[in-house]
Amino acid sequence: MADSSNKLATTIGAVAALLTAVTGLIVILNKIGVVKTTETPAIVATEHAADAGGRGDPVPAKLPEPKPADAKPAQPDPPPPPPELEYASYYNAKYGYAVVYPKALLFPEKEAAYGQRFKSLDGKVMMSVISGDNTSHDTPANSYAETMHTLTTVTPVTIVRQLLEPRGYAIDTKNGPRLSHMKLVMSDKYYRLLSMEYDDSDRTVFEPVWTHIVTAFEK
């Protein structure tokens, strides 16, 4: 009985020694790169849809949906429109017509016999209105032809717009950075001619001003 116990103890000791040796060998081989141990994979977070019994299958966590390739960034709000201008009126008593002008942008000079001139404070913007008797009984078509001839030959400029009308004409020109507008209204008795000139850099301000003024002038 004692011999059996001694044999069992010897066998257990031999097995333990063998396991220790094998473990040590694996550690050494792992350090020198011969044997690599497998790392435990990271656990992916999942959401569980619980069933009535409290159990549920793992459901992959929802990822944010990618934005469409053609998605455009939000556009900034447009700038507010400029404040509405206040207009004053110049009235020509001799021929019975009026011209409006923006009080904050153009200022009247001393009235002349032929009409009225207006200027901005820096002198870069000018507007004038002249009038007279149509003693030669000129026609809009003839006056238009003479003006176009002068603009294209005597003082050549770029004609931006030209329009012959039943009661006169409208001509817009450009000479370098300067823009000019002309509007003629003619009758058998008299004529009146409105003009404005300004730099192209002031166009966004004075082009709508001209449109407002000439609309009232041609009536």
ChimeraX attribute file (.defattr): number of C-alpha atoms within 10 A of each C-alpha:
attribute: neighborCount
match mode: 1-to-1
recipient: residues
	/A:1	6
	/A:2	7
	/A:3	8
	/A:4	9
	/A:5	10
	/A:6	11
	/A:7	12
	/A:8	12
	/A:9	12
	/A:10	12
	/A:11	12
	/A:12	12
	/A:13	12
	/A:14	12
	/A:15	12
	/A:16	12
	/A:17	12
	/A:18	12
	/A:19	12
	/A:20	11
	/A:21	12
	/A:22	12
	/A:23	12
	/A:24	12
	/A:25	11
	/A:26	14
	/A:27	14
	/A:28	13
	/A:29	13
	/A:30	13
	/A:31	10
	/A:32	9
	/A:33	9
	/A:34	9
	/A:35	12
	/A:36	12
	/A:37	9
	/A:38	6
	/A:39	6
	/A:40	6
	/A:41	6
	/A:42	6
	/A:43	6
	/A:44	8
	/A:45	10
	/A:46	12
	/A:47	13
	/A:48	14
	/A:49	12
	/A:50	11
	/A:51	9
	/A:52	7
	/A:53	6
	/A:54	8
	/A:55	10
	/A:56	12
	/A:57	11
	/A:58	12
	/A:59	11
	/A:60	11
	/A:61	11
	/A:62	8
	/A:63	6
	/A:64	6
	/A:65	6
	/A:66	6
	/A:67	8
	/A:68	7
	/A:69	6
	/A:70	6
	/A:71	7
	/A:72	8
	/A:73	6
	/A:74	6
	/A:75	6
	/A:76	6
	/A:77	6
	/A:78	6
	/A:79	6
	/A:80	6
	/A:81	6
	/A:82	7
	/A:83	6
	/A:84	7
	/A:85	12
	/A:86	11
	/A:87	16
	/A:88	13
	/A:89	11
	/A:90	15
	/A:91	13
	/A:92	17
	/A:93	8
	/A:94	9
	/A:95	14
	/A:96	7
	/A:97	14
	/A:98	14
	/A:99	19
	/A:100	17
	/A:101	21
	/A:102	18
	/A:103	14
	/A:104	12
	/A:105	18
	/A:106	19
	/A:107	16
	/A:108	16
	/A:109	11
	/A:110	8
	/A:111	12
	/A:112	9
	/A:113	8
	/A:114	13
	/A:115	19
	/A:116	20
	/A:117	20
	/A:118	20
	/A:119	18
	/A:120	16
	/A:121	12
	/A:122	7
	/A:123	10
	/A:124	12
	/A:125	19
	/A:126	18
	/A:127	22
	/A:128	19
	/A:129	22
	/A:130	17
	/A:131	21
	/A:132	16
	/A:133	14
	/A:134	15
	/A:135	10
	/A:136	9
	/A:137	12
	/A:138	15
	/A:139	15
	/A:140	19
	/A:141	15
	/A:142	10
	/A:143	16
	/A:144	20
	/A:145	12
	/A:146	10
	/A:147	13
	/A:148	15
	/A:149	13
	/A:150	13
	/A:151	15
	/A:152	12
	/A:153	9
	/A:154	9
	/A:155	9
	/A:156	14
	/A:157	15
	/A:158	13
	/A:159	15
	/A:160	12
	/A:161	11
	/A:162	14
	/A:163	11
	/A:164	15
	/A:165	13
	/A:166	11
	/A:167	15
	/A:168	22
	/A:169	21
	/A:170	19
	/A:171	20
	/A:172	19
	/A:173	19
	/A:174	19
	/A:175	14
	/A:176	10
	/A:177	10
	/A:178	16
	/A:179	21
	/A:180	19
	/A:181	21
	/A:182	20
	/A:183	19
	/A:184	25
	/A:185	20
	/A:186	23
	/A:187	16
	/A:188	13
	/A:189	13
	/A:190	16
	/A:191	20
	/A:192	22
	/A:193	20
	/A:194	23
	/A:195	20
	/A:196	22
	/A:197	21
	/A:198	21
	/A:199	16
	/A:200	17
	/A:201	11
	/A:202	14
	/A:203	14
	/A:204	9
	/A:205	12
	/A:206	19
	/A:207	16
	/A:208	11
	/A:209	17
	/A:210	19
	/A:211	12
	/A:212	15
	/A:213	17
	/A:214	21
	/A:215	9
	/A:216	11
	/A:217	19
	/A:218	17
	/A:219	8
